[in-house]
Amino acid sequence: MTTAPSFDETIPETAARRVEFISLSHLNPSTELEPIPSRGIDLAYFRRYVRALEDGGYDYTLLPYGSNSADSFVVASAVGQLTERIKPIVALRPNTTFPLVAAQKLATLDQLTEGRAVVHLISGGNDAEQARQGDYLPKERRYARTSEYIDLLRRAWTEPAPFSHDGEFYKFDEFGPGFAPYQAPIPISIGGQSDEAFAVGGAKADIFSFWGEPLDDLRSEIERVHGIARAAGRGTLPRIWVTFRPIIAQTDELAWRKAREYVAKVAATFSQGTYFRRQLATGQAPQNVGSQRALEFAARSELYDRALWTKTAAVTNAGGASTALVGSPETVAAAILDYVDRGADLVSIRGYDTLNDAVDYSRHVLPLVRQELAHREATGRRGTLQAEHLGNYGSEYAGYATAGQA
């Protein structure tokens, strides 16, 4: 049990006033719970998945990128044609696509989707993965390349006349005017926890992405990125994107039973030589600071704040976004609102039972969060959801979390 913060109806000054939801699109039924030995696209499943996101009220879907995964641009284009509202987020590594070509491809996607395209730039947090596609730039220089990349994307979208460039990483002569986006420059997202990530993201990104962390730690990171943005003279601060892997059931007690089953299956998957093994296979500490932080939090405690669970990060060696929110839909929605109150306005929730979880979140979690936000907008006050569904701030929840442990 964690000491509950004082609660009143006053909306915190740090609270986001609008919130949008992100999910990740999956190409086939393989999951960390039930891995299927295939990296192919199950088209019927993919169509069903994307339609579930559209029908479920999600605002965005992330199309991930890896050296052995489907191409994120092509998949994003498919999402754009299979939906009418969802905004596809293209995960893009600067080492894989020349910036002017990326600008052209993104603007094409934006035209085809009538202004829905978003790009998430991944500078690269693992030397071995970068080398698989011929990138040997030292980790500390990758964000410098990303910084130059961002400048060139925006110039390609907005310069009215040809321009030349001779930079540290890119050089060309008399490019342009480039192919324009649908109406406005495409939003650019950056993630990462290194000093270099903060410097570039704070100064230049439209969106800054975090994995789920304890509330106070995340708020400090938000203040850091916003402070860098202000120092850079920006009038508009980066939006804050935070990612969780919720585990929900009808009650907190049932959610914890599911969570224990899930983590045992996930741990087995990552230890049995499957496709999902990632960093765990090497037995080495992860190189990227975000994973290092996740493992530090997991080593300190399994449970934080209202419902944040870190054991899922521990058993996967923090190989990607992996911290969970555990509880009933009401408890998880209240926990999401805790992060909204700290400044998160883009909330990514994706499950371990991927399609079924996406449907369950849309039916049982998203409406609760949106109902609370509508109440706040109408009344100027917070509703009672956070006061009534305490999770780990209450006396019974910790008992559910530790039931069956020696």
C-alpha positions as CSV (number, residue, x, y, z in Angstrom):
1,M,0.0,0.0,0.0
2,T,1.2,3.5,-0.9
3,T,0.2,6.6,0.9
4,A,-2.6,8.2,-1.0
5,P,-2.1,11.8,-2.2
6,S,-4.6,14.4,-1.0
7,F,-7.5,14.7,-3.4
8,D,-9.8,17.5,-4.0
9,E,-11.9,18.7,-7.0
10,T,-9.3,21.3,-8.2
11,I,-7.8,20.4,-11.5
12,P,-4.0,20.5,-11.2
13,E,-2.2,23.3,-13.1
14,T,-0.1,20.6,-14.8
15,A,-3.1,18.6,-16.0
16,A,-3.5,18.1,-19.8
17,R,-6.9,19.5,-20.9
18,R,-7.2,17.2,-23.9
19,V,-6.1,13.6,-24.2
20,E,-5.7,11.3,-27.2
21,F,-5.2,7.6,-27.3
22,I,-2.6,5.6,-29.2
23,S,-2.4,1.9,-29.8
24,L,0.1,-0.2,-31.8
25,S,-0.9,-2.1,-34.9
26,H,-0.1,-5.8,-35.0
27,L,0.4,-7.7,-38.2
28,N,-0.4,-11.2,-37.0
29,P,-1.7,-13.0,-33.9
30,S,1.7,-13.8,-32.4
31,T,2.0,-12.3,-28.9
32,E,4.4,-12.4,-26.0
33,L,1.9,-14.7,-24.3
34,E,1.5,-17.1,-27.2
35,P,4.3,-16.6,-29.8
36,I,3.8,-17.9,-33.3
37,P,7.0,-18.6,-35.3
38,S,6.2,-16.2,-38.1
39,R,7.2,-12.7,-39.0
40,G,4.7,-12.5,-41.9
41,I,1.5,-10.5,-42.3
42,D,-1.8,-12.2,-41.6
43,L,-3.8,-9.8,-43.8
44,A,-7.2,-10.8,-42.4
45,Y,-6.0,-10.4,-38.8
46,F,-4.4,-7.0,-39.6
47,R,-7.6,-5.7,-41.2
48,R,-9.5,-6.9,-38.2
49,Y,-7.1,-5.3,-35.8
50,V,-7.0,-1.9,-37.5
51,R,-10.8,-1.9,-37.8
52,A,-11.0,-2.6,-34.0
53,L,-8.9,0.4,-33.3
54,E,-11.0,2.6,-35.6
55,D,-14.3,1.3,-34.2
56,G,-12.9,1.5,-30.6
57,G,-12.2,5.2,-30.7
58,Y,-8.4,5.2,-30.7
59,D,-6.9,8.4,-32.2
60,Y,-3.5,7.0,-33.5
61,T,-1.8,3.8,-34.2
62,L,2.0,3.3,-34.1
63,L,3.6,1.3,-36.9
64,P,6.8,0.0,-35.3
65,Y,10.2,-0.4,-37.1
66,G,12.9,-3.1,-36.8
67,S,15.5,-4.5,-39.1
68,N,13.5,-7.8,-39.4
69,S,10.0,-6.3,-39.4
70,A,7.6,-5.1,-42.0
71,D,8.3,-1.7,-43.5
72,S,6.5,1.0,-41.4
73,F,5.8,3.3,-44.4
74,V,4.0,0.6,-46.4
75,V,2.0,-0.6,-43.4
76,A,1.1,3.0,-42.5
77,S,-0.2,3.5,-46.0
78,A,-2.4,0.4,-45.6
79,V,-3.7,1.7,-42.3
80,G,-4.6,5.0,-44.0
81,Q,-6.7,3.3,-46.6
82,L,-8.3,0.8,-44.2
83,T,-9.5,3.6,-41.9
84,E,-11.0,7.1,-42.1
85,R,-10.0,8.6,-38.8
86,I,-7.0,6.8,-37.2
87,K,-3.7,8.7,-37.6
88,P,-0.8,6.4,-38.6
89,I,2.4,7.1,-36.8
90,V,5.4,6.0,-38.9
91,A,8.4,4.8,-36.8
92,L,11.4,5.8,-38.7
93,R,15.2,5.5,-38.1
94,P,17.2,8.3,-39.8
95,N,19.9,5.8,-40.9
96,T,17.4,3.9,-43.1
97,T,16.0,6.7,-45.3
98,F,17.6,9.9,-46.7
99,P,15.8,12.8,-45.1
100,L,14.5,14.3,-48.4
101,V,13.1,10.9,-49.4
102,A,11.5,10.5,-46.0
103,A,9.9,13.9,-46.4
104,Q,8.6,12.9,-49.8
105,K,7.2,9.6,-48.4
106,L,5.6,11.2,-45.4
107,A,4.0,14.0,-47.4
108,T,2.6,11.4,-49.8
109,L,1.1,9.5,-46.8
110,D,-0.2,12.7,-45.5
111,Q,-1.9,13.5,-48.8
112,L,-3.4,10.0,-49.1
113,T,-4.8,10.2,-45.5
114,E,-5.9,13.9,-45.8
115,G,-3.6,15.1,-43.0
116,R,-3.4,12.2,-40.7
117,A,0.4,11.3,-40.9
118,V,2.7,11.5,-37.9
119,V,6.4,10.4,-37.7
120,H,8.2,9.1,-34.7
121,L,12.0,9.3,-35.1
122,I,14.1,6.5,-33.5
123,S,17.7,7.6,-33.2
124,G,18.8,4.1,-32.2
125,G,19.5,2.6,-28.8
126,N,21.3,-0.6,-29.6
127,D,24.5,-0.8,-31.6
128,A,24.0,-4.4,-32.8
129,E,20.5,-3.6,-34.2
130,Q,21.8,-0.4,-35.9
131,A,24.7,-2.4,-37.5
132,R,22.2,-4.9,-39.0
133,Q,21.3,-2.2,-41.5
134,G,24.8,-0.7,-41.9
135,D,24.7,2.1,-39.3
136,Y,27.9,2.3,-37.3
137,L,27.5,5.9,-36.0
138,P,28.4,6.0,-32.3
139,K,25.3,6.3,-30.1
140,E,26.2,9.7,-28.8
141,R,26.2,11.1,-32.3
142,R,22.9,9.6,-33.5
143,Y,20.8,12.4,-31.9
144,A,22.9,15.0,-33.6
145,R,22.0,13.3,-36.9
146,T,18.4,13.3,-35.8
147,S,18.6,17.0,-35.1
148,E,19.8,17.7,-38.6
149,Y,17.2,15.3,-40.0
150,I,14.4,17.2,-38.4
151,D,15.5,20.5,-39.9
152,L,15.7,19.0,-43.3
153,L,12.2,17.3,-43.1
154,R,10.7,20.7,-42.2
155,R,12.5,22.6,-44.8
156,A,11.6,20.0,-47.5
157,W,7.9,20.5,-46.6
158,T,7.9,24.3,-46.4
159,E,10.7,25.8,-48.5
160,P,9.1,27.6,-51.5
161,A,12.3,27.5,-53.6
162,P,15.2,25.0,-54.2
163,F,17.8,24.9,-51.5
164,S,21.2,23.3,-50.9
165,H,22.7,21.8,-47.7
166,D,26.2,20.9,-46.5
167,G,25.9,19.6,-43.0
168,E,27.6,17.1,-40.7
169,F,25.6,14.1,-41.9
170,Y,23.8,15.1,-45.1
171,K,24.8,17.0,-48.3
172,F,22.8,17.8,-51.4
173,D,22.4,20.5,-54.1
174,E,19.3,22.5,-55.2
175,F,16.6,20.3,-53.8
176,G,13.0,21.4,-54.1
177,P,10.5,22.6,-53.8
178,G,9.6,19.3,-52.2
179,F,6.3,17.5,-52.2
180,A,4.0,19.2,-49.7
181,P,2.0,17.6,-46.9
182,Y,-1.8,17.8,-47.1
183,Q,-2.2,21.1,-45.2
184,A,0.5,21.6,-42.6
185,P,3.9,20.3,-41.6
186,I,3.6,16.7,-40.2
187,P,4.0,16.3,-36.4
188,I,7.4,14.9,-35.5
189,S,7.8,12.8,-32.4
190,I,11.0,11.8,-30.5
191,G,11.6,9.5,-27.6
192,G,14.5,8.6,-25.4
193,Q,16.0,9.3,-22.0
194,S,19.6,10.3,-22.7
195,D,20.8,13.9,-22.4
196,E,21.0,14.0,-26.2
197,A,17.4,12.9,-26.6
198,F,16.2,15.6,-24.2
199,A,18.3,18.3,-25.9
200,V,17.0,17.5,-29.4
201,G,13.4,16.7,-28.4
202,G,13.0,19.7,-26.2
203,A,14.3,22.1,-28.8
204,K,12.7,20.6,-31.9
205,A,10.1,17.9,-31.5
206,D,6.3,18.4,-31.6
207,I,5.9,15.3,-29.3
208,F,8.2,13.8,-26.7
209,S,7.6,10.1,-25.8
210,F,8.2,8.4,-22.5
211,W,7.6,4.9,-21.2
212,G,5.5,4.5,-18.1
213,E,7.4,5.5,-15.0
214,P,6.5,6.4,-11.4
215,L,4.5,9.7,-11.3
216,D,7.0,11.9,-9.6
217,D,9.9,10.7,-11.9
218,L,7.8,11.3,-15.0
219,R,6.8,14.7,-13.9
220,S,10.5,15.6,-13.4
221,E,11.2,14.4,-16.9
222,I,8.3,16.5,-18.3
223,E,9.6,19.6,-16.6
224,R,13.0,18.9,-18.0
225,V,11.9,18.6,-21.6
226,H,9.6,21.6,-21.3
227,G,12.4,23.6,-19.7
228,I,14.7,22.9,-22.7
229,A,11.9,23.9,-25.0
230,R,11.4,27.3,-23.2
231,A,15.2,27.9,-23.2
232,A,15.1,27.3,-27.0
233,G,12.5,30.1,-27.3
234,R,9.7,27.9,-28.3
235,G,6.2,29.3,-27.9
236,T,4.5,25.8,-28.1
237,L,5.8,23.1,-25.8
238,P,6.1,19.5,-27.0
239,R,3.1,17.3,-26.3
240,I,3.8,14.4,-23.9
241,W,3.3,10.8,-24.9
242,V,3.4,8.1,-22.3
243,T,3.1,4.3,-22.9
244,F,1.6,1.6,-20.7
245,R,0.7,-2.1,-21.0
246,P,-2.5,-2.4,-19.0
247,I,-3.7,-5.6,-17.5
248,I,-7.4,-5.3,-16.7
249,A,-10.2,-7.5,-15.4
250,Q,-13.6,-7.0,-13.8
251,T,-12.1,-6.4,-10.4
252,D,-8.7,-5.5,-9.0
253,E,-8.4,-9.0,-7.5
254,L,-9.1,-10.7,-10.9
255,A,-6.7,-8.4,-12.6
256,W,-3.9,-9.4,-10.4
257,R,-4.7,-13.1,-11.0
258,K,-4.4,-12.3,-14.7
259,A,-1.2,-10.3,-14.2
260,R,0.5,-13.2,-12.5
261,E,-0.5,-15.6,-15.3
262,Y,0.6,-13.1,-17.9
263,V,4.0,-12.4,-16.4
264,A,4.8,-16.1,-16.1
265,K,4.0,-16.6,-19.8
266,V,5.9,-13.6,-20.9
267,A,8.9,-14.6,-18.8
268,A,8.8,-18.1,-20.4
269,T,8.6,-16.6,-23.9
270,F,11.6,-14.4,-23.4
271,S,13.7,-17.2,-21.9
272,Q,13.0,-19.9,-24.5
273,G,14.8,-18.6,-27.5
274,T,11.8,-17.2,-29.4
275,Y,11.6,-14.1,-31.6
276,F,10.7,-12.0,-28.6
277,R,14.0,-12.7,-26.7
278,R,15.7,-9.5,-27.9
279,Q,18.1,-8.1,-25.3
280,L,17.4,-10.9,-22.8
281,A,19.2,-13.3,-25.1
282,T,22.5,-11.7,-24.7
283,G,22.4,-11.5,-20.9
284,Q,23.8,-8.0,-21.1
285,A,22.5,-4.7,-19.7
286,P,20.6,-2.7,-22.3
287,Q,22.4,0.2,-23.9
288,N,19.5,2.7,-24.0
289,V,18.9,4.9,-21.0
290,G,15.1,4.3,-21.1
291,S,15.5,0.5,-20.5
292,Q,18.2,1.2,-17.9
293,R,15.7,3.4,-16.0
294,A,12.9,0.8,-16.3
295,L,15.2,-1.8,-14.8
296,E,16.3,0.5,-12.0
297,F,12.6,1.2,-11.1
298,A,11.9,-2.6,-11.2
299,A,14.8,-3.4,-9.0
300,R,13.6,-0.8,-6.5
301,S,10.0,-1.9,-6.3
302,E,7.5,-3.9,-8.3
303,L,4.6,-1.6,-7.5
304,Y,4.3,2.2,-7.6
305,D,1.6,4.8,-7.1
306,R,-2.0,3.7,-7.9
307,A,-1.4,0.8,-10.2
308,L,2.1,0.9,-12.0
309,W,3.7,-2.6,-12.1
310,T,7.3,-3.1,-13.1
311,K,7.7,-6.8,-13.0
312,T,6.8,-7.0,-16.7
313,A,9.8,-4.8,-17.4
314,A,12.1,-7.0,-15.3
315,V,11.3,-10.3,-17.0
316,T,11.8,-8.8,-20.5
317,N,15.0,-6.9,-19.6
318,A,13.0,-3.8,-20.4
319,G,13.2,-4.6,-24.1
320,G,10.7,-1.9,-25.2
321,A,7.7,-0.3,-23.5
322,S,6.8,-2.9,-20.8
323,T,5.5,-1.4,-17.6
324,A,2.0,-2.3,-16.8
325,L,-1.1,-0.8,-15.1
326,V,-3.0,-3.5,-13.2
327,G,-6.5,-3.4,-12.0
328,S,-10.2,-3.0,-12.8
329,P,-11.1,-0.7,-15.7
330,E,-11.9,1.9,-13.1
331,T,-8.6,1.6,-11.3
332,V,-6.6,1.7,-14.6
333,A,-8.6,4.7,-15.8
334,A,-7.9,6.5,-12.6
335,A,-4.2,5.7,-12.9
336,I,-4.2,7.0,-16.5
337,L,-5.8,10.2,-15.1
338,D,-3.0,10.5,-12.6
339,Y,-0.6,10.8,-15.5
340,V,-2.9,13.2,-17.3
341,D,-2.8,15.3,-14.2
342,R,1.0,15.3,-14.4
343,G,0.9,16.5,-18.0
344,A,0.5,13.5,-20.4
345,D,-1.9,14.3,-23.3
346,L,-1.0,11.4,-25.6
347,V,-1.6,8.0,-23.8
348,S,-0.5,4.8,-25.5
349,I,-2.1,1.6,-24.2
350,R,-1.4,-1.7,-25.7
351,G,-1.8,-5.1,-24.2
352,Y,-0.2,-8.5,-24.0
353,D,-3.2,-10.3,-25.5
354,T,-3.0,-7.7,-28.3
355,L,-6.3,-7.7,-30.1
356,N,-8.6,-8.7,-27.2
357,D,-6.9,-6.2,-25.0
358,A,-7.3,-3.4,-27.5
359,V,-11.0,-4.2,-27.7
360,D,-11.4,-4.4,-23.9
361,Y,-9.6,-1.0,-23.4
362,S,-11.9,0.7,-25.9
363,R,-15.0,-0.7,-24.2
364,H,-14.1,-0.3,-20.6
365,V,-11.2,2.1,-20.1
366,L,-11.3,4.8,-22.8
367,P,-14.9,5.8,-22.0
368,L,-14.1,6.3,-18.3
369,V,-11.2,8.6,-19.1
370,R,-13.1,10.6,-21.6
371,Q,-16.1,10.8,-19.3
372,E,-13.9,12.4,-16.6
373,L,-12.3,14.8,-19.1
374,A,-15.8,15.8,-20.3
375,H,-16.8,16.4,-16.7
376,R,-13.8,18.6,-16.2
377,E,-14.4,20.6,-19.3
378,A,-18.1,21.1,-18.4
379,T,-17.6,21.9,-14.7
380,G,-14.0,23.1,-14.3
381,R,-13.6,20.5,-11.5
382,R,-12.4,17.0,-11.2
383,G,-14.8,14.1,-10.9
384,T,-14.8,11.4,-8.3
385,L,-13.2,8.5,-10.2
386,Q,-9.7,8.9,-8.7
387,A,-11.1,9.4,-5.2
388,E,-13.3,6.3,-5.4
389,H,-10.9,3.7,-7.1
390,L,-7.8,3.9,-5.0
391,G,-5.8,0.9,-6.2
392,N,-2.6,0.7,-4.3
393,Y,-3.6,3.7,-2.3
394,G,-6.2,1.5,-0.6
395,S,-5.8,-1.3,1.9
396,E,-6.8,-4.4,-0.1
397,Y,-5.0,-3.8,-3.4
398,A,-1.5,-4.7,-2.2
399,G,-2.8,-7.9,-0.8
400,Y,-4.1,-8.8,-4.2
401,A,-0.8,-7.9,-5.7
402,T,1.2,-10.2,-3.4
403,A,-1.3,-13.1,-3.1
404,G,0.4,-16.4,-3.5
405,Q,3.9,-15.1,-3.2
406,A,6.2,-16.8,-0.8
